[in-house]
Amino acid sequence: MLINELAKRTGLSVHTIRFYERYGFVKGTRNEAARNNYFHYDEEAVQRLELVADAKSVGFTLQEIAELLDAWYGNTYTKSQKRQIMLGKILVLDARIKELRDMKRQLQKCMEEL
């Protein structure tokens, strides 16, 4: 499929897909037989971009997403190691939630003093 179809299937913009492509998250191939110079993408590209979007939505950084992609598609991580990556992010999110709750309490206290 061409990049426009990939964008429709993933809900990402062409610009975002190009950015992720430069970052190494997805790779298109050129059809040497075709006279155009278009990149073509397969189903794995859809899956990879969906994983990127999901990871980004829960707060993973680009570097962490690269590690996730390597874990899922590079077969270099065991199931236990994959779980550790997820657990690490859960712990970071828990800490962030606590921090936000503390900030909220502080604001409420300030409002009460007004």
N, C-alpha and C positions, 0 to 999 in steps of 0.2 A: 504494500500500500504506500501511497505517497504521503508526505508530511501533513497535507490538509486533512486526509482521512484519519491519520493518526491523531491529529488535534481533535477532531470530532469524537473519536472513540474514547479518548482519555479526558476530554474536557479541559485540556491545557491549550494555551495559545501556541501558535507556530513559533513565536519569539521565545517562549519558555522552553519549548522542546529543543530549539537550537542551542539555548543556553545549557541545558542539561546534556546535550550532545557534546558540546565543547568541554564540559566537565567530565565526560567519559561515562555518564550514566546509561546512555543508549547509543547505538551505532547503526547508521544506515549503510546500505550497500548500493553500489551503482551497477546497473544492468549494462554490461559491455555491449550487448547486441543492440540495445536501443540507441537511437541517435541523439536522444536528449541526454542531459547530464544530471538527471534527477536522482535523488537518493530514494531508495525503497526500504520499507520497514516491515518486519514480520510480527507475529503474535507475541514473541518474547519481548519486543520493544513495548508493546501495549502493557504487558504484565510488569515490566521493569518500571515504566512510568507510573503505573498505578501504585506500585510499592513506594516510589519516590513521593508521590502526592500524599499517600497515607502517612508515611514517616514524617513528612514536613508538617502535616496537620497536627501531629501530636508532639511537635517540638524538636525533632531531630535536626541537627545542623547538617550542612552539606557534607562535611567530613564524616559525620556519623552515618549519613545515608550511604556514602561510598563504602563504608565498612559493612553496612547492612547488605548492600548489593553483592559485595564480595562474599559475605556469609551465605546468602541465598543462592547465588548463581555460580560462585567460584568453587563450591564444594570443598572449601578449605576449613570450614568450621563444623564441629560436631553439633548435634542437637542441643547438648548441654551448653556449649559455648553460645549458641544462638539465644538460648533462654537467658544466659547471663547478660547478654547485650540488652535484652528487653528488660530484665530486672534492674539493670543499672539505670535505664531511662526512667523506669517507674520510681526509683528512689530519688532521682533528680526532680521529677514532677512532684513527688510528695513533699520534698523540701521547699519547692517553689510555692505549693499550695499553702504550706505553713507560713511562709514569708508573707504571702498575700493576706492571709487571715490576720496575722499580726498587724499588718498595715491597716487593715479595715478596723480592727479594734482601736488602734491608735487614733484614727480619724473619728470614730464614734465618741471616743473619750474627749477629744478636742471639741466636738460639737456640743457635748453635754456641758462643757465648761463655759460655753458662750452664753 
